[in-house]
Amino acid sequence: MREKLHAQGSNRHIEETQRSQSAQLSAIVDPSPRAAEIAKREGVPIYSSLDELIAKARPDGIVLATPNQMHVEQSLQCIAAGIPVLVEKPVAHTLEEGKRLIETAERANAKLLVGHHRRHSPILHKAVEVIQSGILGPIVAVMGSAVFYKPDNYYDEAPWRREPGGGPILINMIHEVGNLRAMVGEIVAVQAFASNSTRKFPVEDTVAINLRFANGALGTFLLSDTAGSPKSWEQTSQENKDYATYPEEDAYVVMGTSGSLAVPTMRLKYCARKEDRSWYKPFKTEIIALERADPLARQIEHFAAVIRGDAKPLVSGRDGLQNLRVTDAIAEAAKIGKMVNVDTK
């Protein structure tokens, strides 16, 4: 049985739903003239509002890929109607609104999945598996980067990206926070330096971040949307063909007392015996085999399984809210120049 999904606001979600073996596109909600053309092309009805959709053609699930400010109220509409919902990240535009949504969803026992699609990446799944196997020993540190160059037309097409809230902290870093939490654990404190000295926009273009994890591990992360570098998930994972790819590069190195794992090349260096742990002795080395698959496609399959009751959300509302908490803390730390503790409750 293929679950009937409504999609709102994203061509990629529409494409992956149409390709899915478990879901089928039932309708589109979008008031724009262009959306009417898409609906005609896809052979599905189009509605001007969620209210109209729910009243006339109640779907099995709804994908919300709408502006951030609409996520909470539209998710609450779905919850009130008893319809499972996949809401794109961030789960909310503010922490308070995010808390309101999550508490309402939990009281209603609603099926709410947050669209941090990288959590569905087989690369990330394999990295987590290797780290949790213990071969690296207790985790000591992680180094990560998301450094890339966004072309000028990226800002010309959406001038709000030049303003506070449009920089890489709030647009890009939330993805990295999800990856870091999956691999290393909860982030409990952050520090950050931000600069806009390259583009000179009122918003940051480069950020250096320090991280403290609940397990005692420490991390560093370099973020920039104005750096001519391939060391980002998009340019190393080979998951989105829109980006140039550099398969020899990594976005993360996770280090334990007995070894390290580079991600996504999956180059593993480790000591087989504790007595061999010394910088004078060579590591055993190997490259961990893995499959590659589009995480957005896997996310749609997972959403269909959540709708059927065969799975619980891999990225719950609480997970989405915690990613937002950490990202907000980084923005605050960069603003005030002090360490900011992160609430993990």
C-alpha positions as CSV (number, residue, x, y, z in Angstrom):
1,M,0.0,0.0,0.0
2,R,1.3,3.4,-0.9
3,E,0.6,6.2,1.6
4,K,-1.1,9.3,0.0
5,L,1.0,12.3,0.8
6,H,0.4,16.0,0.3
7,A,3.4,18.2,-0.4
8,Q,3.6,21.9,0.2
9,G,6.4,24.1,-1.1
10,S,9.2,21.8,-2.3
11,N,9.9,20.4,-5.7
12,R,12.4,18.0,-4.2
13,H,9.8,16.5,-1.9
14,I,7.4,16.2,-4.8
15,E,10.0,14.5,-6.9
16,E,11.0,12.0,-4.3
17,T,7.4,11.2,-3.4
18,Q,6.6,10.5,-7.0
19,R,9.6,8.1,-7.2
20,S,8.7,6.4,-3.9
21,Q,7.6,2.8,-3.6
22,S,5.8,3.5,-0.4
23,A,4.1,6.9,-1.0
24,Q,2.3,8.7,-3.7
25,L,1.6,12.4,-4.2
26,S,-2.1,13.1,-3.7
27,A,-2.2,16.9,-3.8
28,I,-0.2,20.2,-3.7
29,V,-1.1,23.2,-1.6
30,D,0.3,26.5,-2.9
31,P,-1.5,29.7,-4.0
32,S,1.1,30.7,-6.6
33,P,0.4,30.4,-10.4
34,R,3.6,28.5,-10.9
35,A,2.4,25.8,-8.4
36,A,-0.7,25.3,-10.6
37,E,1.6,24.4,-13.5
38,I,3.5,21.9,-11.3
39,A,0.3,20.3,-10.1
40,K,-0.9,19.9,-13.7
41,R,2.4,18.4,-14.7
42,E,2.3,15.9,-11.8
43,G,-1.4,15.1,-12.4
44,V,-2.7,16.0,-8.9
45,P,-5.2,18.6,-7.6
46,I,-4.0,21.8,-6.1
47,Y,-5.5,23.7,-3.2
48,S,-5.0,27.2,-1.9
49,S,-4.8,26.4,1.8
50,L,-4.3,23.5,4.2
51,D,-7.8,24.0,5.5
52,E,-9.2,23.4,2.0
53,L,-7.0,20.3,1.5
54,I,-8.0,18.8,4.8
55,A,-11.7,19.5,4.2
56,K,-11.8,18.2,0.7
57,A,-9.1,15.5,0.3
58,R,-7.7,14.4,3.6
59,P,-4.3,12.8,2.9
60,D,-2.5,10.1,4.9
61,G,0.4,12.5,5.6
62,I,1.5,16.1,4.9
63,V,4.9,17.4,4.0
64,L,5.4,21.0,5.1
65,A,8.3,22.7,3.2
66,T,7.1,26.2,3.8
67,P,8.7,29.4,5.1
68,N,10.1,29.0,8.7
69,Q,7.5,31.3,10.2
70,M,4.7,29.0,9.0
71,H,6.0,25.7,10.4
72,V,4.5,25.9,13.8
73,E,0.9,27.0,12.9
74,Q,0.7,24.6,9.9
75,S,2.0,21.7,12.0
76,L,-0.6,22.5,14.6
77,Q,-3.3,22.4,11.9
78,C,-2.1,18.9,10.9
79,I,-2.0,17.7,14.5
80,A,-5.5,19.0,15.2
81,A,-6.7,17.1,12.2
82,G,-4.9,13.9,13.3
83,I,-2.7,13.8,10.2
84,P,1.0,12.8,10.4
85,V,3.3,15.6,9.4
86,L,6.9,15.9,8.1
87,V,7.9,19.5,8.8
88,E,11.0,20.9,7.3
89,K,13.8,22.2,9.5
90,P,14.0,24.3,11.5
91,V,11.0,22.9,13.5
92,A,10.1,26.5,14.4
93,H,11.3,30.0,13.9
94,T,11.8,30.6,17.7
95,L,12.5,28.3,20.6
96,E,9.3,29.3,22.4
97,E,7.2,28.5,19.4
98,G,9.1,25.2,19.0
99,K,8.3,24.2,22.6
100,R,4.6,25.0,22.1
101,L,4.5,22.8,19.0
102,I,6.4,19.9,20.6
103,E,4.3,20.0,23.8
104,T,1.1,20.0,21.8
105,A,2.3,17.1,19.6
106,E,3.2,15.1,22.6
107,R,-0.1,15.6,24.4
108,A,-1.9,14.5,21.2
109,N,0.5,11.6,20.7
110,A,0.9,13.0,17.1
111,K,3.2,11.6,14.5
112,L,5.6,14.5,13.9
113,L,8.8,14.1,11.9
114,V,11.3,16.9,11.5
115,G,13.1,17.2,8.1
116,H,16.7,17.0,9.1
117,H,17.3,14.8,6.1
118,R,21.0,14.1,6.7
119,R,20.0,11.8,9.6
120,H,18.7,9.5,6.9
121,S,22.1,9.4,5.1
122,P,23.6,5.9,5.0
123,I,27.0,7.6,5.4
124,L,26.0,9.1,8.7
125,H,24.4,5.9,9.8
126,K,27.6,4.0,9.1
127,A,29.7,6.6,10.9
128,V,27.5,6.4,14.0
129,E,27.7,2.6,13.8
130,V,31.5,2.6,13.7
131,I,31.8,5.2,16.5
132,Q,29.4,3.3,18.7
133,S,31.2,0.0,18.1
134,G,34.0,1.3,20.5
135,I,36.8,0.8,18.0
136,L,37.8,4.5,18.5
137,G,37.7,4.2,22.3
138,P,36.1,6.9,24.4
139,I,35.5,9.9,22.2
140,V,37.9,12.8,22.9
141,A,37.3,15.3,20.2
142,V,35.8,16.1,16.8
143,M,36.9,18.6,14.1
144,G,34.3,19.6,11.5
145,S,33.9,22.1,8.7
146,A,31.3,23.5,6.4
147,V,33.3,25.9,4.2
148,F,32.1,26.7,0.7
149,Y,31.5,29.7,-1.6
150,K,28.0,30.9,-2.2
151,P,27.9,32.8,-5.5
152,D,26.6,36.4,-5.7
153,N,23.3,35.4,-7.3
154,Y,22.5,33.4,-4.2
155,Y,22.1,36.8,-2.5
156,D,20.7,38.6,-5.4
157,E,17.8,36.1,-5.7
158,A,16.9,36.5,-2.0
159,P,18.3,39.8,-0.5
160,W,17.1,38.8,3.0
161,R,20.1,36.5,3.1
162,R,22.3,39.5,3.5
163,E,20.6,40.5,6.7
164,P,20.7,39.0,10.3
165,G,19.1,35.6,10.2
166,G,20.2,35.0,6.7
167,G,23.8,33.9,7.3
168,P,25.3,30.5,7.6
169,I,24.7,30.1,11.3
170,L,20.9,29.9,11.0
171,I,20.8,28.6,7.4
172,N,23.6,26.0,7.4
173,M,24.8,25.2,10.9
174,I,21.6,23.5,12.0
175,H,22.5,20.6,9.6
176,E,25.9,20.3,11.1
177,V,24.5,20.3,14.7
178,G,22.3,17.4,13.8
179,N,25.3,15.4,12.4
180,L,27.5,16.3,15.4
181,R,24.8,15.2,17.9
182,A,24.3,11.9,16.1
183,M,28.0,11.1,16.0
184,V,29.3,12.5,19.3
185,G,26.4,13.2,21.6
186,E,24.6,16.1,23.2
187,I,26.2,19.5,23.0
188,V,26.1,21.3,26.4
189,A,28.1,24.5,25.8
190,V,29.4,26.6,22.9
191,Q,31.7,29.5,22.1
192,A,31.9,31.3,18.8
193,F,33.7,34.1,16.9
194,A,31.9,35.5,13.9
195,S,33.2,37.8,11.1
196,N,31.6,39.6,8.2
197,S,34.9,41.1,7.0
198,T,34.8,39.4,3.6
199,R,31.3,40.2,2.2
200,K,30.7,43.1,4.5
201,F,27.0,42.2,4.9
202,P,25.2,43.0,8.2
203,V,25.3,39.2,8.8
204,E,28.2,36.9,9.4
205,D,30.0,35.1,6.6
206,T,32.6,33.2,8.7
207,V,32.3,31.6,12.1
208,A,34.8,29.7,14.3
209,I,33.0,27.5,16.9
210,N,34.0,25.6,20.0
211,L,31.8,22.9,21.4
212,R,31.6,20.9,24.7
213,F,29.7,17.6,24.7
214,A,27.9,16.0,27.6
215,N,30.4,13.0,27.5
216,G,33.4,15.4,28.0
217,A,34.5,15.5,24.4
218,L,35.4,18.8,22.8
219,G,34.9,20.0,19.3
220,T,35.9,22.7,16.9
221,F,33.9,23.7,13.8
222,L,34.7,26.2,11.0
223,L,31.8,27.6,9.1
224,S,32.0,30.0,6.1
225,D,29.9,30.7,3.0
226,T,32.7,32.8,1.4
227,A,35.6,30.3,1.5
228,G,37.0,28.6,-1.7
229,S,37.1,25.2,-0.1
230,P,35.5,21.8,-0.7
231,K,35.4,20.7,3.0
232,S,31.7,20.6,3.4
233,W,29.1,17.8,3.6
234,E,27.5,18.9,0.3
235,Q,30.9,18.7,-1.6
236,T,32.2,15.5,0.0
237,S,29.2,13.2,0.6
238,Q,28.2,12.9,-3.1
239,E,24.6,12.8,-2.1
240,N,23.3,15.8,-3.9
241,K,24.4,15.9,-7.6
242,D,23.8,19.7,-7.8
243,Y,27.1,20.2,-6.1
244,A,30.7,19.6,-7.4
245,T,32.2,16.7,-5.5
246,Y,35.6,16.0,-4.1
247,P,35.6,12.4,-2.8
248,E,39.0,12.6,-1.3
249,E,38.0,15.4,1.1
250,D,36.3,15.1,4.5
251,A,33.9,17.2,6.5
252,Y,34.5,15.6,9.9
253,V,37.2,13.8,11.9
254,V,36.0,12.0,15.0
255,M,38.8,11.1,17.5
256,G,38.9,8.7,20.4
257,T,41.6,7.4,22.6
258,S,42.3,4.4,20.3
259,G,41.7,5.9,16.8
260,S,40.0,8.3,14.5
261,L,37.3,8.2,11.8
262,A,37.2,10.6,8.9
263,V,33.8,11.3,7.4
264,P,32.6,10.8,4.7
265,T,35.6,9.1,3.2
266,M,35.3,6.6,6.1
267,R,39.1,6.4,6.5
268,L,39.7,4.6,9.8
269,K,42.9,4.7,11.7
270,Y,43.1,2.7,15.0
271,C,45.2,0.8,17.5
272,A,44.2,-2.8,17.8
273,R,45.7,-3.1,21.3
274,K,45.9,-0.5,24.1
275,E,49.6,-1.0,24.5
276,D,50.1,0.2,20.9
277,R,48.6,3.6,21.6
278,S,51.6,5.8,20.9
279,W,52.5,8.4,18.3
280,Y,55.6,6.4,17.7
281,K,53.7,3.4,16.5
282,P,51.8,3.1,13.2
283,F,48.0,2.8,13.1
284,K,46.1,0.0,11.5
285,T,44.2,1.6,8.6
286,E,41.2,0.7,6.5
287,I,38.4,2.3,4.6
288,I,34.9,1.3,5.8
289,A,32.6,0.1,3.1
290,L,29.3,1.8,2.7
291,E,26.3,2.3,0.4
292,R,25.3,5.6,-1.0
293,A,21.7,6.7,-1.3
294,D,19.7,10.0,-1.5
295,P,18.8,10.8,2.2
296,L,15.7,12.8,1.0
297,A,14.4,9.7,-0.8
298,R,15.1,7.6,2.4
299,Q,13.3,10.3,4.5
300,I,10.1,9.9,2.4
301,E,10.2,6.1,2.7
302,H,10.7,6.6,6.5
303,F,7.8,9.0,6.7
304,A,5.6,6.4,5.0
305,A,6.7,3.9,7.6
306,V,5.9,6.3,10.4
307,I,2.4,6.9,8.9
308,R,1.8,3.1,8.8
309,G,3.0,2.7,12.4
310,D,5.9,0.6,11.4
311,A,8.5,3.1,12.6
312,K,9.0,5.9,15.1
313,P,10.3,9.2,13.8
314,L,14.1,9.1,13.4
315,V,14.2,12.8,14.0
316,S,11.5,13.6,16.5
317,G,10.1,17.0,17.4
318,R,12.4,17.0,20.5
319,D,15.4,16.3,18.3
320,G,14.5,19.1,15.9
321,L,14.0,21.5,18.9
322,Q,17.4,20.5,20.3
323,N,19.1,21.2,17.0
324,L,17.5,24.7,17.1
325,R,18.6,25.2,20.7
326,V,22.2,24.6,19.9
327,T,22.1,26.7,16.7
328,D,20.6,29.6,18.6
329,A,23.2,29.2,21.3
330,I,26.0,29.5,18.7
331,A,24.4,32.7,17.3
332,E,24.1,34.1,20.9
333,A,27.7,33.2,21.7
334,A,29.0,34.9,18.6
335,K,26.9,38.0,19.5
336,I,28.0,38.4,23.1
337,G,31.5,37.0,22.9
338,K,31.0,34.6,25.8
339,M,30.4,30.9,26.4
340,V,26.7,29.9,26.3
341,N,25.4,26.8,28.0
342,V,22.8,24.8,26.1
343,D,19.7,23.5,27.8
344,T,19.4,19.7,27.2
345,K,16.0,19.1,28.9
